[in-house]
Amino acid sequence: MGKNRKDNMKYFNQDFINFFKELNKNNNRDWFNENKQRYIESVKGSVLLFHRGINTANS
């Protein structure tokens, strides 16, 4: 894993954080469907990159 918190945060941009803030206020299927592409790019994509980073660092 990264050397410090700042290294780890390179995987998670502001939209990652904003997505969950907005989801908290709009936790319904319609909102999610309207934001699904954003989820795929900002959330799922970031988590996959983070996971790969951890695996690479621990190899």
OpenMM code with the backbone's topology and positions (N, CA, C; nanometers):
from openmm import Vec3, app, unit

residues = "MET GLY LYS ASN ARG LYS ASP ASN MET LYS TYR PHE ASN GLN ASP PHE ILE ASN PHE PHE LYS GLU LEU ASN LYS ASN ASN ASN ARG ASP TRP PHE ASN GLU ASN LYS GLN ARG TYR ILE GLU SER VAL LYS GLY SER VAL LEU LEU PHE HIS ARG GLY ILE ASN THR ALA ASN SER".split()
positions = [
    Vec3(0.0850, -0.1175, 0.0000),
    Vec3(0.0000, 0.0000, 0.0000),
    Vec3(0.0887, 0.1226, 0.0000),
    Vec3(0.0332, 0.2375, -0.0318),
    Vec3(0.1099, 0.3611, -0.0383),
    Vec3(0.1793, 0.3939, 0.0915),
    Vec3(0.2741, 0.4861, 0.0817),
    Vec3(0.3541, 0.5233, 0.1976),
    Vec3(0.2732, 0.6007, 0.3008),
    Vec3(0.1750, 0.6744, 0.2567),
    Vec3(0.0931, 0.7508, 0.3497),
    Vec3(-0.0462, 0.7722, 0.2920),
    Vec3(-0.1294, 0.8392, 0.3686),
    Vec3(-0.2687, 0.8600, 0.3271),
    Vec3(-0.2780, 0.9344, 0.1951),
    Vec3(-0.1915, 1.0334, 0.1743),
    Vec3(-0.1952, 1.1109, 0.0504),
    Vec3(-0.1689, 1.0210, -0.0705),
    Vec3(-0.0765, 0.9257, -0.0586),
    Vec3(-0.0510, 0.8317, -0.1678),
    Vec3(-0.1761, 0.7504, -0.2000),
    Vec3(-0.2473, 0.7061, -0.0975),
    Vec3(-0.3674, 0.6259, -0.1188),
    Vec3(-0.4807, 0.7079, -0.1785),
    Vec3(-0.4865, 0.8371, -0.1468),
    Vec3(-0.5955, 0.9209, -0.1958),
    Vec3(-0.5843, 0.9491, -0.3454),
    Vec3(-0.4719, 0.9198, -0.4072),
    Vec3(-0.4610, 0.9424, -0.5511),
    Vec3(-0.5616, 0.8585, -0.6295),
    Vec3(-0.6119, 0.7545, -0.5667),
    Vec3(-0.7090, 0.6679, -0.6329),
    Vec3(-0.8507, 0.7237, -0.6262),
    Vec3(-0.8778, 0.8102, -0.5296),
    Vec3(-1.0137, 0.8563, -0.5042),
    Vec3(-1.0236, 1.0076, -0.5243),
    Vec3(-1.0948, 1.0470, -0.6301),
    Vec3(-1.1065, 1.1897, -0.6591),
    Vec3(-1.2265, 1.2505, -0.5868),
    Vec3(-1.2464, 1.3790, -0.6051),
    Vec3(-1.3552, 1.4489, -0.5362),
    Vec3(-1.4917, 1.3958, -0.5774),
    Vec3(-1.5073, 1.3526, -0.7017),
    Vec3(-1.6369, 1.3010, -0.7436),
    Vec3(-1.6693, 1.1700, -0.6726),
    Vec3(-1.5688, 1.0909, -0.6382),
    Vec3(-1.5886, 0.9695, -0.5592),
    Vec3(-1.6578, 1.0054, -0.4277),
    Vec3(-1.6061, 1.1059, -0.3603),
    Vec3(-1.6619, 1.1512, -0.2322),
    Vec3(-1.7997, 1.2127, -0.2531),
    Vec3(-1.8123, 1.2976, -0.3537),
    Vec3(-1.9406, 1.3630, -0.3808),
    Vec3(-2.0501, 1.2624, -0.4161),
    Vec3(-2.0131, 1.1572, -0.4875),
    Vec3(-2.1111, 1.0558, -0.5243),
    Vec3(-2.1786, 1.0006, -0.3997),
    Vec3(-2.0994, 0.9667, -0.2978),
    Vec3(-2.1569, 0.9088, -0.1767),
    Vec3(-2.2344, 1.0112, -0.0942),
    Vec3(-2.1916, 1.1356, -0.0963),
    Vec3(-2.2677, 1.2405, -0.0285),
    Vec3(-2.4051, 1.2562, -0.0942),
    Vec3(-2.4069, 1.2571, -0.2256),
    Vec3(-2.5325, 1.2716, -0.2983),
    Vec3(-2.6191, 1.1467, -0.2850),
    Vec3(-2.5563, 1.0309, -0.2862),
    Vec3(-2.6301, 0.9060, -0.2681),
    Vec3(-2.6991, 0.9043, -0.1322),
    Vec3(-2.6320, 0.9560, -0.0318),
    Vec3(-2.6909, 0.9617, 0.1016),
    Vec3(-2.8219, 1.0408, 0.1022),
    Vec3(-2.8295, 1.1436, 0.0201),
    Vec3(-2.9496, 1.2276, 0.0127),
    Vec3(-3.0524, 1.1737, -0.0875),
    Vec3(-3.0073, 1.0890, -0.1790),
    Vec3(-3.0926, 1.0432, -0.2897),
    Vec3(-3.0867, 0.8916, -0.3049),
    Vec3(-3.1013, 0.8211, -0.1978),
    Vec3(-3.0845, 0.6759, -0.2006),
    Vec3(-3.2094, 0.6088, -0.2588),
    Vec3(-3.2202, 0.6181, -0.3916),
    Vec3(-3.3323, 0.5543, -0.4605),
    Vec3(-3.2871, 0.5101, -0.5990),
    Vec3(-3.3623, 0.4172, -0.6536),
    Vec3(-3.3249, 0.3552, -0.7817),
    Vec3(-3.3200, 0.4564, -0.8961),
    Vec3(-3.4140, 0.5488, -0.9007),
    Vec3(-3.4155, 0.6470, -1.0093),
    Vec3(-3.2876, 0.7304, -1.0086),
    Vec3(-3.2507, 0.7807, -0.8907),
    Vec3(-3.1276, 0.8612, -0.8815),
    Vec3(-3.0065, 0.7775, -0.9223),
    Vec3(-3.0002, 0.6551, -0.8717),
    Vec3(-2.8856, 0.5711, -0.9050),
    Vec3(-2.8791, 0.5440, -1.0551),
    Vec3(-2.9906, 0.5117, -1.1158),
    Vec3(-2.9912, 0.4854, -1.2600),
    Vec3(-2.9457, 0.6079, -1.3388),
    Vec3(-2.9838, 0.7265, -1.2932),
    Vec3(-2.9403, 0.8493, -1.3598),
    Vec3(-2.7900, 0.8738, -1.3411),
    Vec3(-2.7327, 0.8170, -1.2375),
    Vec3(-2.5912, 0.8382, -1.2042),
    Vec3(-2.5070, 0.7120, -1.2186),
    Vec3(-2.5606, 0.6134, -1.2873),
    Vec3(-2.4918, 0.4845, -1.2983),
    Vec3(-2.3568, 0.4963, -1.3689),
    Vec3(-2.3489, 0.5711, -1.4753),
    Vec3(-2.2208, 0.5875, -1.5456),
    Vec3(-2.1183, 0.6547, -1.4552),
    Vec3(-2.1628, 0.7496, -1.3799),
    Vec3(-2.0762, 0.8174, -1.2826),
    Vec3(-2.0263, 0.7178, -1.1781),
    Vec3(-2.1154, 0.6299, -1.1321),
    Vec3(-2.0762, 0.5249, -1.0382),
    Vec3(-1.9674, 0.4360, -1.0987),
    Vec3(-1.9894, 0.3948, -1.2222),
    Vec3(-1.8933, 0.3061, -1.2885),
    Vec3(-1.7565, 0.3733, -1.2997),
    Vec3(-1.7538, 0.4986, -1.3371),
    Vec3(-1.6272, 0.5689, -1.3579),
    Vec3(-1.5621, 0.6138, -1.2274),
    Vec3(-1.6379, 0.6813, -1.1421),
    Vec3(-1.5794, 0.7447, -1.0239),
    Vec3(-1.5676, 0.6530, -0.9038),
    Vec3(-1.6579, 0.5578, -0.8918),
    Vec3(-1.6555, 0.4708, -0.7738),
    Vec3(-1.5928, 0.3354, -0.8086),
    Vec3(-1.6566, 0.2631, -0.8954),
    Vec3(-1.6087, 0.1294, -0.9284),
    Vec3(-1.4676, 0.1345, -0.9875),
    Vec3(-1.4452, 0.2280, -1.0781),
    Vec3(-1.3125, 0.2415, -1.1395),
    Vec3(-1.2058, 0.2751, -1.0369),
    Vec3(-1.2363, 0.3648, -0.9445),
    Vec3(-1.1400, 0.4042, -0.8413),
    Vec3(-1.1085, 0.2887, -0.7481),
    Vec3(-1.2104, 0.2131, -0.7096),
    Vec3(-1.1890, 0.0994, -0.6201),
    Vec3(-1.1039, -0.0077, -0.6893),
    Vec3(-1.1286, -0.0310, -0.8159),
    Vec3(-1.0480, -0.1294, -0.8891),
    Vec3(-0.9019, -0.0859, -0.8990),
    Vec3(-0.8778, 0.0415, -0.9264),
    Vec3(-0.7405, 0.0917, -0.9312),
    Vec3(-0.6724, 0.0801, -0.7952),
    Vec3(-0.7438, 0.1127, -0.6893),
    Vec3(-0.6907, 0.1009, -0.5545),
    Vec3(-0.6556, -0.0438, -0.5239),
    Vec3(-0.7451, -0.1344, -0.5580),
    Vec3(-0.7229, -0.2773, -0.5344),
    Vec3(-0.5996, -0.3263, -0.6099),
    Vec3(-0.5864, -0.2856, -0.7347),
    Vec3(-0.4684, -0.3245, -0.8122),
    Vec3(-0.3409, -0.2665, -0.7509),
    Vec3(-0.3504, -0.1440, -0.7019),
    Vec3(-0.2356, -0.0812, -0.6380),
    Vec3(-0.1907, -0.1550, -0.5140),
    Vec3(-0.2869, -0.1991, -0.4351),
    Vec3(-0.2550, -0.2767, -0.3144),
    Vec3(-0.1908, -0.4089, -0.3528),
    Vec3(-0.2504, -0.4773, -0.4504),
    Vec3(-0.1959, -0.6066, -0.4928),
    Vec3(-0.0552, -0.5936, -0.5479),
    Vec3(-0.0300, -0.4872, -0.6233),
    Vec3(0.1025, -0.4661, -0.6791),
    Vec3(0.2034, -0.4375, -0.5688),
    Vec3(0.1646, -0.3553, -0.4725),
    Vec3(0.2537, -0.3203, -0.3624),
    Vec3(0.2847, -0.4401, -0.2734),
    Vec3(0.1921, -0.5334, -0.2641),
    Vec3(0.2116, -0.6499, -0.1768),
    Vec3(0.2716, -0.7694, -0.2505),
    Vec3(0.2993, -0.7535, -0.3772),
    Vec3(0.3555, -0.8663, -0.4558),
    Vec3(0.5042, -0.8799, -0.4350),
] * unit.nanometer
topology = app.Topology()
chain = topology.addChain("A")
for resn in residues:
    res = topology.addResidue(resn, chain)
    for name in ("N", "CA", "C"):
        topology.addAtom(name, app.Element.getBySymbol(name[0]), res)
